Amino acid sequence: MPLALAKTQLASFVGRSFDGRYRIEAPLGDGGVGFVYRARHIALDRPVALKVLRQQHNVARVSRKRFEREAQALGQLLHPNIVAVTDFGMDHDVPFLVMELLHGQDLARRLRAGALPVALACRYALEMLDALAFVHERGLVHRDIKPGNIFLESTAVGERVKLLDFGLARLVAPGTDAAVTRVGEMLGTPVYMAPEQVSGDAADARTDVYAMGLVLFEMLAGKRAFDGNEMAVLHRQMTEPVPALPSPGLAAFDGIIQRATAKDPAQRFADARALREALANAVASTSPSSTSISASSTATGRLSAAATVRAPRSPLPRAQRRPVRAASRVMRVGAVLVSCIAVTAILIAGSIIYLIESPGGKERRALLQRVLSTTPEAQDTPNRSH
């Protein structure tokens, strides 16, 4: 659809009431098969997100069926990292989907500023893979994993990843509707499509693994693995390996990305759960300097520091720390002894002053002078004269 026509349709629903229950307030964006709006549940006076099919898809049975499949699939996926679907319906033959209204931004917008810190990229990826593993374990494949479908929700305690847009999801369990998910139909976003999607072959969990490998590359490298016009990108997806990450310190992650994006699905991780385990192990084995991240404020909320690694208490080896601690103890004992001697000297001096200045002190001063002026030799002489 031309951009001008899309914008016209996007604005055309503003102010409209759907099913007498939801009133469209403002456009939020457009997805692969539909438009998303900010709406309000009229009876509850609560803001929601409402999605409707694009006009050119609305007359096609396959697209409408796919839209209904998205509602049914999402309704079963109750997970903290997956957008929650709260309602579904039809209004004058226009199907609509009601979801929780999220605040924040999608990963595509975040990546416009370049590569993410390693720890932050890994935290986002682990949360995405948690959601995707949940999806795979229920017989679903997303088939359109990309930064635009990964939302960074701002919450009171930081950002949380939310997986969006199951408009292209397909059931891989027996009984799949072939009219909706037929082999030979190319669905997805070219920049993140696996070779089997490009060729129109059957997709499974490993198709999502491929896309996740490309998203992880983009978060760490700050650029897409494959770019250019659509035909060039599709050709490279079929024939070229993903480039190596630009930083040599990311070798552990580079190996994971290369396996996830293997052209042959049999050489990839079996599903999102397997990819998540490999990534978690890589995070645990990397040095603190490359995986730590402190909580900080951003325009969309605070970043949680889930990937922070505690630094060692001392840079010295254990064997070298013992004599240092022993020397420190000796110094403390010496300081205490010096303090005791000083206090004792002060007390003795005070006692002498008191004896001299008190009544009868004149005789004591004379006695003290005689004692101090008499040498040991002079005191011994009278004894030797007898």
VMD Tcl script that draws the C-alpha trace (Angstrom):
set ca {
  {0.00 0.00 0.00}
  {1.37 3.47 -0.86}
  {2.48 5.47 2.18}
  {-0.09 8.24 1.63}
  {-2.95 5.72 1.40}
  {-1.72 3.93 4.52}
  {-1.65 7.19 6.45}
  {-5.15 8.03 5.22}
  {-6.51 4.68 6.40}
  {-4.60 4.93 9.68}
  {-6.32 8.23 10.45}
  {-9.74 7.18 9.15}
  {-10.72 5.20 12.25}
  {-9.96 7.98 14.78}
  {-13.15 8.81 16.67}
  {-14.92 5.63 15.56}
  {-16.54 3.29 18.05}
  {-15.92 -0.46 17.64}
  {-18.69 -2.81 18.70}
  {-20.13 -0.01 20.83}
  {-17.46 -0.72 23.47}
  {-14.19 0.78 22.28}
  {-13.62 4.32 20.99}
  {-10.52 5.01 18.84}
  {-8.54 7.98 20.18}
  {-5.26 8.14 18.23}
  {-3.07 6.07 15.87}
  {-0.07 4.27 17.38}
  {1.45 2.59 14.31}
  {1.04 -0.10 11.71}
  {2.11 -3.73 11.65}
  {2.42 -6.31 8.92}
  {-1.29 -6.92 8.47}
  {-3.02 -4.19 10.48}
  {-3.06 -0.81 12.17}
  {-2.75 -0.24 15.91}
  {-4.58 2.53 17.77}
  {-4.87 3.91 21.24}
  {-8.50 3.33 22.24}
  {-10.65 3.53 25.34}
  {-12.93 0.93 26.84}
  {-16.05 3.07 27.13}
  {-17.74 1.25 30.03}
  {-14.57 0.92 32.12}
  {-13.00 4.23 31.01}
  {-9.70 2.38 30.57}
  {-7.10 2.91 27.82}
  {-6.31 -0.09 25.59}
  {-4.53 -0.83 22.31}
  {-6.81 -1.85 19.44}
  {-5.63 -3.43 16.17}
  {-7.62 -3.72 12.92}
  {-6.77 -5.29 9.56}
  {-5.44 -3.21 6.70}
  {-8.16 -2.47 4.18}
  {-6.65 -4.50 1.35}
  {-6.41 -7.57 3.61}
  {-9.89 -7.25 5.01}
  {-11.53 -8.66 1.85}
  {-9.20 -11.66 1.70}
  {-10.38 -14.71 3.58}
  {-6.84 -15.93 4.19}
  {-5.76 -12.66 5.82}
  {-8.88 -12.47 7.96}
  {-8.38 -16.07 9.00}
  {-4.77 -15.29 9.89}
  {-5.95 -12.32 11.96}
  {-8.36 -14.55 13.88}
  {-5.52 -17.03 14.41}
  {-3.46 -14.24 15.99}
  {-6.24 -13.54 18.47}
  {-6.67 -17.21 19.35}
  {-2.92 -17.79 19.66}
  {-2.26 -14.72 21.78}
  {-5.24 -15.46 24.00}
  {-3.49 -18.66 25.09}
  {-0.07 -17.08 25.64}
  {-0.10 -15.68 29.17}
  {3.51 -14.71 29.77}
  {5.13 -11.58 31.28}
  {7.16 -11.04 28.08}
  {4.26 -11.39 25.64}
  {1.67 -8.69 25.01}
  {-1.65 -9.65 26.64}
  {-4.79 -9.94 24.50}
  {-7.96 -8.95 26.34}
  {-10.68 -9.09 23.68}
  {-11.51 -9.86 20.05}
  {-14.48 -9.07 17.86}
  {-15.99 -7.92 14.55}
  {-17.47 -4.52 13.76}
  {-19.19 -4.14 10.35}
  {-17.05 -6.98 8.97}
  {-13.87 -5.37 10.32}
  {-12.09 -7.73 12.74}
  {-10.37 -6.09 15.71}
  {-8.05 -7.26 18.44}
  {-7.80 -5.58 21.87}
  {-4.52 -5.68 23.77}
  {-2.94 -4.14 26.84}
  {-1.65 -0.63 26.19}
  {2.13 -0.50 26.57}
  {4.29 2.53 27.33}
  {7.83 2.77 26.02}
  {9.36 2.18 22.59}
  {10.18 -0.71 20.30}
  {13.68 -2.09 19.90}
  {13.92 -0.75 16.33}
  {13.76 2.81 17.63}
  {16.28 2.07 20.39}
  {18.74 0.66 17.85}
  {18.75 3.87 15.82}
  {21.29 5.16 18.35}
  {23.66 2.25 17.58}
  {24.88 -0.85 19.37}
  {23.74 -1.63 22.91}
  {26.03 -2.40 25.86}
  {26.76 -6.12 25.88}
  {24.96 -6.80 29.17}
  {21.87 -4.89 28.10}
  {21.74 -6.63 24.71}
  {22.04 -10.00 26.42}
  {19.33 -9.16 28.95}
  {16.95 -8.13 26.19}
  {17.79 -11.29 24.22}
  {17.27 -13.58 27.22}
  {13.85 -12.05 27.90}
  {12.90 -12.39 24.21}
  {14.00 -16.02 24.26}
  {12.01 -16.68 27.45}
  {8.90 -15.53 25.59}
  {9.79 -17.34 22.39}
  {10.54 -20.60 24.21}
  {7.09 -20.34 25.80}
  {5.64 -19.92 22.29}
  {7.57 -22.87 20.81}
  {6.63 -25.17 23.66}
  {2.98 -24.59 22.76}
  {3.38 -25.58 19.13}
  {3.55 -22.04 17.71}
  {6.07 -20.27 15.49}
  {6.13 -16.48 15.38}
  {7.68 -16.15 11.87}
  {8.20 -12.38 12.10}
  {10.79 -11.80 14.82}
  {12.36 -8.37 14.29}
  {13.20 -5.27 16.38}
  {9.90 -3.64 15.39}
  {7.99 -6.52 17.01}
  {10.01 -6.36 20.24}
  {8.70 -3.70 22.61}
  {10.65 -2.24 25.54}
  {7.94 -1.52 28.07}
  {8.65 1.17 30.67}
  {7.56 0.10 34.17}
  {8.07 1.44 37.68}
  {11.04 -0.91 38.17}
  {12.68 -0.62 34.75}
  {12.25 -1.91 31.22}
  {10.64 -5.21 30.30}
  {10.66 -6.86 26.90}
  {7.30 -7.63 25.30}
  {6.96 -9.77 22.17}
  {4.35 -8.38 19.75}
  {2.46 -9.16 16.54}
  {1.55 -12.80 16.05}
  {-0.20 -12.00 12.77}
  {2.08 -14.45 10.97}
  {2.12 -17.13 13.66}
  {1.34 -20.62 12.49}
  {0.52 -23.79 14.33}
  {2.95 -26.60 13.59}
  {0.88 -29.21 15.39}
  {-1.32 -31.61 13.37}
  {-4.53 -30.11 12.06}
  {-2.99 -26.84 10.84}
  {-5.19 -24.91 8.43}
  {-3.37 -25.32 5.11}
  {-5.31 -22.42 3.60}
  {-3.66 -20.10 6.10}
  {-0.17 -21.58 6.38}
  {0.36 -23.26 3.03}
  {3.89 -24.13 1.93}
  {5.09 -21.93 -0.92}
  {3.82 -18.68 0.64}
  {6.61 -16.25 1.56}
  {5.75 -14.43 4.79}
  {7.98 -12.30 6.99}
  {10.33 -9.31 6.83}
  {13.16 -9.84 4.30}
  {15.96 -8.46 6.52}
  {15.16 -11.09 9.19}
  {13.86 -13.97 7.09}
  {15.41 -17.43 7.25}
  {16.36 -19.14 3.97}
  {13.41 -21.53 4.23}
  {11.05 -18.55 4.41}
  {12.65 -17.00 1.34}
  {12.22 -20.21 -0.63}
  {8.66 -20.73 0.64}
  {9.46 -23.96 2.50}
  {7.86 -24.99 5.77}
  {8.85 -22.93 8.82}
  {9.34 -24.23 12.36}
  {10.96 -23.12 15.63}
  {14.39 -22.96 13.96}
  {13.03 -20.22 11.68}
  {12.52 -18.01 14.75}
  {15.98 -19.01 16.01}
  {17.47 -17.66 12.75}
  {15.70 -14.32 13.17}
  {16.78 -14.11 16.83}
  {20.39 -14.61 15.74}
  {20.04 -11.64 13.39}
  {18.45 -9.48 16.10}
  {21.24 -10.36 18.57}
  {23.83 -9.46 15.91}
  {22.17 -6.09 15.35}
  {22.05 -5.28 19.07}
  {25.76 -6.05 19.51}
  {27.06 -4.68 16.20}
  {24.81 -1.64 15.89}
  {23.90 -2.51 12.30}
  {21.96 -5.13 10.38}
  {23.69 -8.26 9.21}
  {22.28 -7.85 5.68}
  {21.19 -4.57 4.15}
  {20.32 -3.22 0.72}
  {17.33 -3.52 -1.59}
  {14.86 -6.32 -1.00}
  {16.08 -8.67 -3.75}
  {19.70 -8.25 -2.71}
  {18.87 -8.96 0.92}
  {16.88 -12.08 0.04}
  {19.76 -13.38 -2.07}
  {22.24 -12.80 0.76}
  {19.93 -14.55 3.22}
  {20.09 -17.60 0.99}
  {23.83 -17.58 0.23}
  {25.99 -15.51 2.61}
  {26.93 -16.21 6.23}
  {26.29 -13.52 8.83}
  {29.38 -11.29 9.22}
  {31.55 -11.64 12.31}
  {30.92 -9.20 15.15}
  {33.27 -6.19 14.91}
  {34.71 -6.57 18.42}
  {37.13 -9.48 19.03}
  {36.03 -9.53 22.69}
  {32.63 -10.87 21.62}
  {33.88 -14.18 20.23}
  {31.64 -16.24 22.53}
  {28.54 -14.43 21.25}
  {29.77 -14.55 17.66}
  {29.85 -18.35 17.77}
  {26.27 -18.45 19.05}
  {25.09 -16.10 16.30}
  {26.82 -18.13 13.58}
  {25.15 -21.33 14.75}
  {21.74 -19.67 15.14}
  {21.92 -18.29 11.58}
  {23.20 -21.39 9.81}
  {21.64 -21.69 6.35}
  {20.74 -25.32 7.01}
  {18.06 -25.47 9.75}
  {19.48 -28.81 10.95}
  {22.69 -27.02 12.01}
  {20.90 -24.41 14.14}
  {19.74 -24.60 17.74}
  {16.63 -26.76 17.88}
  {14.43 -24.04 19.39}
  {14.45 -20.87 21.48}
  {15.05 -22.81 24.72}
  {18.30 -24.29 23.38}
  {19.45 -20.89 22.12}
  {18.65 -19.30 25.46}
  {20.72 -21.86 27.37}
  {23.71 -21.26 25.11}
  {23.44 -17.50 25.50}
  {23.05 -17.72 29.29}
  {26.20 -19.87 29.49}
  {28.11 -17.35 27.37}
  {27.01 -14.49 29.63}
  {28.08 -16.42 32.74}
  {31.52 -17.17 31.30}
  {32.40 -13.65 30.16}
  {34.48 -11.25 32.26}
  {32.80 -8.79 34.65}
  {33.96 -5.81 32.59}
  {32.13 -7.00 29.50}
  {28.87 -8.04 31.14}
  {28.25 -5.55 33.95}
  {25.73 -2.77 33.58}
  {24.53 -0.34 36.19}
  {20.95 0.78 36.55}
  {20.50 4.16 34.87}
  {17.68 6.48 33.89}
  {16.67 6.74 30.25}
  {13.99 8.60 28.35}
  {11.69 5.61 28.68}
  {12.50 4.42 32.20}
  {15.23 2.89 34.26}
  {17.28 -0.01 32.96}
  {17.43 -2.98 35.30}
  {20.86 -4.42 36.08}
  {20.01 -8.12 35.81}
  {23.28 -8.93 34.02}
  {25.54 -7.18 36.56}
  {28.51 -9.29 37.70}
  {30.00 -8.54 41.13}
  {33.65 -7.48 40.97}
  {36.27 -9.31 43.11}
  {36.93 -7.83 46.55}
  {40.68 -7.61 46.01}
  {42.88 -7.60 42.89}
  {45.59 -9.62 44.69}
  {45.78 -13.43 44.67}
  {44.70 -15.14 47.89}
  {48.31 -16.18 48.77}
  {49.47 -12.55 48.57}
  {46.58 -11.19 50.60}
  {47.57 -13.11 53.80}
  {50.89 -11.28 54.56}
  {49.18 -7.96 53.79}
  {46.51 -8.69 56.37}
  {49.16 -9.84 58.93}
  {51.18 -6.65 58.49}
  {48.05 -4.62 58.93}
  {47.30 -6.35 62.25}
  {50.87 -5.68 63.53}
  {50.54 -2.01 62.70}
  {47.24 -1.78 64.57}
  {48.74 -3.45 67.71}
  {51.75 -1.09 67.60}
  {49.47 1.91 67.40}
  {47.57 0.72 70.49}
  {50.84 0.25 72.49}
  {52.09 3.73 71.60}
  {48.76 5.19 72.69}
  {48.97 3.36 76.05}
  {52.54 4.63 76.71}
  {51.52 8.19 75.90}
  {48.54 8.04 78.27}
  {50.74 6.61 81.07}
  {53.33 9.40 80.65}
  {50.61 12.03 80.84}
  {49.25 10.52 84.07}
  {52.73 10.41 85.70}
  {53.43 14.02 84.72}
  {50.08 15.09 86.12}
  {50.78 13.31 89.42}
  {54.18 15.05 89.78}
  {52.68 18.47 89.10}
  {49.97 17.85 91.68}
  {52.52 16.83 94.36}
  {54.62 19.92 93.69}
  {51.76 22.42 93.64}
  {49.76 20.98 96.59}
  {50.28 22.07 100.28}
  {53.75 21.02 101.44}
  {54.97 21.18 97.92}
  {57.97 23.38 98.83}
  {59.68 20.56 100.72}
  {58.75 18.09 97.91}
  {60.30 20.37 95.28}
  {63.55 20.62 97.29}
  {63.64 16.84 97.68}
  {62.96 16.36 93.97}
  {65.77 18.76 93.04}
  {68.25 16.94 95.27}
  {67.24 13.61 93.73}
  {67.57 14.88 90.17}
  {70.91 16.70 90.78}
  {72.63 13.83 92.58}
  {74.51 11.40 90.29}
  {74.78 7.68 91.09}
  {78.51 8.08 91.66}
  {78.05 10.83 94.27}
  {75.49 8.72 96.11}
  {77.96 5.77 96.32}
  {80.96 7.79 97.64}
  {79.90 8.04 101.29}
  {79.52 4.25 101.42}
  {83.04 3.72 100.13}
  {84.56 6.20 102.66}
  {83.46 4.14 105.68}
}
mol new
graphics top color blue
foreach p $ca { graphics top sphere $p radius 0.5 }
foreach p [lrange $ca 0 end-1] q [lrange $ca 1 end] { graphics top cylinder $p $q radius 0.2 }
display resetview
